[in-house]
Amino acid sequence: MTLRHIKASHMLNTAVDGFSVLVEHESNALENLLASLRERLVVARKARKLSELLRDQIDLLPDTQARLRRDHTIRRQLLLGFSHDVRGSIGI
């Protein structure tokens, strides 16, 4: 195996590893989204009046916003790390 093939193999492994971490994060983010939707439905079913439904759903907004911000921050960090790792593996 030549040095060129070793570098290409290393770059490919780095890309696949980084991509798998991104996919895992997105999968977890989707699972969290579904759990949040289930929670919203449970809360909505308990509401007796429209005003109660709206109040309860509004009460859930801060948690939703925090989750979305956290997922976005993690996604950005993963993408930056992925970019850094790929560049490092190709010598940029």
N, C-alpha and C positions, 0 to 999 in steps of 0.2 A: 504494500500500500504506500503510495507516494505521499509526500507532505501536503500536496494539494488536496488529495482525497481525504486526508485526516482533517484538514481545516474545513473542508466542505461538510464532512460528517459531523464535526463539532458544531458548525453553524446550524446544520439541520436539527441536531439534538437540542440546541439552545432554543431554536424557534418552536419546536414541538413542545418542549417543556413549558415555555412561556405561554404558548397558546392553550395548553391544557389547564394551566392555572387560571387564565382568563375565562375559559369555558366553565370551570368549576365555580368561579365567582358568580358568573351570570346564572348558572343553575341555582345556586344558593339564593341569589337575589330574586329569582322567579318563585322559588319556594316560599320565601318571606312575603312576597307580594300576594301569593295565594292565601297564605295564613292570615294576612291583613284583611283580605277581601272576605274570608270566612268570618273573621271577627266583626267586620262591618255588618255582614248579613245577620249574625246573631243579635247584635245590638239593634239593628233595624227591626227585626221580628218582635223584639220586646217593647218597642214603642207603641203607645196607645193612641197618640195624637200626632199630627203632622209636626207641630211645634216641638214635641219631644224627639221625634225622629231627626229633625234638623239640628236641634241642640246636641244630641248624642253624636251625630256625624261630625259636626263642627268640633266637638271635644276630641275627636280622634285625629283631627288634622295635624296637630303638632307632632304626634308620633309618626304619622305618615311622612311629613316633611323631614323629620330627623332621619328616618330610614332612607329616604331618597338621597339626602345629602351624604349620609354615610356611605351608601352604595356608590355614589358618584365619586367621592373622595378615594375610596378603595380602588375603583375602576381606573381613575387617573393615575394613582400610584403604581398599579399593576402595569398599565400601558407604558408609563415612563420607565419602569424597571425592565420591561420587556424590550423596549427600544434600546436602552442602555446595554443590556445583555447581548442583543443581536449585533449592535454596532461593535461592541467589544470582541465578539467572536469573529467578526470579519476584519477587525483591525482599523476601524475608523476612529 
